[in-house]
Amino acid sequence: LENYIKAVSVSRHFSARVCRNIVSTVNLGCPLDLKFIALQARNAEYNPKRFAAVIMRIREPRTTALIFSSGKMVCTGAKSEEQSRLAARKYARVVQKLGFPARFLDFKIQNMVASCDVSFPIRLEGLVLTHQHYEPELFPGLIYRMVKPRIVLLIFVSGKVVLTGNDTQYTKPQ
């Protein structure tokens, strides 16, 4: 793949990578009463029969948080690491304002999704790569699992590429 990509003029063909979604986690460091949070907080929903977490949303940055009774929180939807951290801090602040001794511990980016377009069709049958999987009858894209950095690329005939993984250096938009 690397030799194949090097053969193409990168500056002429590749669109910039666009970060589509970041998933991060943080520990609030205290047990939480989810029913109380759902009743007191805005933009929060809690149905313990369906899912064991409060689902909370904010508009800026446009994200969703899953807040668990253990104090663990998952934040999704941010478009950058900075936005993800800011959103997680905002959710932690909401929990603090409700009277919980919430802290901001162990923030970590768990996954990133980015995409790009090489602006030309790709003959997937011609891409013979180690760590790749291509079965067009099951899925239209070629699945390429890179070892280092540890990310997965979904490569489509149209020239569109989706990158997933948590190696922030590689998937960060440039």
C-alpha positions in Angstrom: 0.0 0.0 0.0 2.8 2.4 0.9 4.5 2.0 -2.5 1.1 2.3 -4.2 0.3 5.5 -2.4 3.8 6.9 -3.0 3.4 6.4 -6.8 0.5 8.9 -6.7 1.3 12.6 -6.3 -0.1 13.2 -2.8 -0.5 16.9 -3.1 -2.4 16.6 -6.4 -4.8 13.9 -5.5 -5.5 13.5 -1.8 -8.1 15.6 -0.1 -7.4 16.6 3.4 -8.3 14.1 6.1 -11.5 15.2 7.8 -12.0 14.0 11.4 -15.6 12.8 11.6 -15.9 11.5 15.2 -13.9 11.1 18.4 -14.8 8.8 21.3 -13.2 9.6 24.6 -13.6 8.4 28.2 -13.1 10.0 31.5 -13.6 9.0 35.1 -15.6 11.4 37.3 -14.2 9.7 40.4 -17.4 9.3 42.4 -20.6 7.2 42.3 -23.6 8.9 40.7 -27.4 8.8 41.1 -28.5 8.6 37.5 -32.2 9.1 38.2 -31.4 12.3 40.1 -29.2 13.5 37.2 -31.8 12.7 34.6 -34.5 14.6 36.5 -32.4 17.7 37.3 -30.2 18.2 34.2 -31.3 19.6 30.9 -31.0 17.5 27.7 -30.7 14.3 29.7 -32.6 11.0 29.3 -32.5 7.9 31.4 -34.4 4.7 30.8 -32.7 1.9 32.9 -34.8 -0.8 31.2 -33.2 0.2 27.8 -29.7 1.3 28.8 -27.8 1.6 32.1 -26.5 5.2 31.6 -27.8 8.7 31.4 -27.6 10.0 27.8 -26.8 13.8 27.9 -26.3 16.1 25.0 -24.8 19.6 24.5 -24.9 21.8 21.5 -21.4 23.3 21.6 -19.4 21.3 20.8 -22.2 19.1 19.5 -21.6 15.9 21.4 -23.3 13.2 23.4 -22.2 11.7 26.7 -23.1 8.4 28.3 -22.8 8.8 32.1 -22.7 5.6 34.2 -23.5 5.2 37.9 -19.9 4.1 38.5 -18.8 7.7 37.6 -17.4 6.6 34.2 -18.3 8.7 31.2 -18.1 8.2 27.4 -18.1 11.3 25.2 -18.9 10.9 21.4 -19.4 13.2 18.5 -16.5 15.7 18.8 -14.5 16.6 15.7 -11.2 17.2 17.4 -9.3 16.1 20.5 -9.7 19.6 22.0 -13.4 19.6 21.4 -13.7 16.2 23.0 -11.8 17.3 26.1 -13.9 20.5 26.3 -17.1 18.6 26.0 -16.1 16.1 28.6 -15.2 18.9 31.0 -18.6 20.6 30.3 -20.4 17.3 31.2 -18.3 17.0 34.3 -19.2 20.5 35.3 -23.0 19.8 34.9 -22.6 16.8 37.2 -20.6 19.0 39.7 -23.4 21.6 39.7 -25.9 18.9 40.7 -23.9 18.4 43.9 -21.7 15.5 43.1 -18.0 15.7 44.0 -17.0 14.9 40.3 -13.4 15.3 39.2 -11.8 14.9 35.8 -9.6 11.8 35.9 -8.0 9.7 33.3 -9.2 11.4 30.2 -8.4 9.3 27.2 -9.1 9.3 23.4 -10.4 5.8 22.7 -11.2 6.0 19.0 -11.1 8.4 16.1 -12.8 8.2 12.7 -11.5 10.3 9.8 -12.1 10.2 6.0 -10.5 11.4 2.8 -10.9 11.1 -0.9 -8.0 10.3 -3.3 -10.1 11.7 -6.2 -9.6 8.8 -8.5 -11.0 5.2 -8.7 -9.1 2.4 -7.0 -8.9 -1.1 -8.5 -9.4 -3.0 -5.2 -8.7 -6.4 -6.9 -5.3 -5.1 -7.8 -4.3 -4.1 -4.3 -2.6 -7.2 -2.9 -1.6 -6.3 0.6 -0.7 -8.1 3.8 -3.2 -7.6 6.6 -6.0 -6.9 4.1 -9.4 -8.4 3.6 -11.6 -8.0 0.5 -14.8 -9.9 -0.2 -17.0 -7.7 -2.4 -19.9 -10.1 -2.0 -20.0 -9.3 1.7 -18.8 -5.7 1.9 -17.9 -3.3 -0.9 -14.7 -1.9 0.6 -11.3 -3.4 1.1 -10.4 -3.6 4.8 -6.8 -2.9 5.5 -5.5 -3.3 9.1 -2.3 -1.4 9.6 0.1 -2.7 12.3 1.9 0.5 13.1 0.2 2.9 13.5 -2.6 0.6 14.6 -5.5 1.8 12.5 -8.0 0.3 10.1 -8.6 1.7 6.6 -11.8 1.0 4.6 -10.8 1.7 1.0 -13.6 2.0 -1.6 -13.6 1.8 -5.4 -14.8 5.4 -5.6 -11.5 6.6 -4.0 -13.0 7.3 -0.6 -11.1 6.1 2.4 -12.3 5.8 6.0 -9.7 5.6 8.8 -10.5 4.3 12.2 -8.4 3.8 15.3 -6.9 5.7 18.2 -3.5 6.6 16.9 -4.1 10.4 17.3 -0.9 11.3 15.4 -2.1 9.6 12.2 -5.8 10.2 12.2 -5.5 13.9 13.3 -6.7 16.2 10.4 -3.8 18.2 8.8 
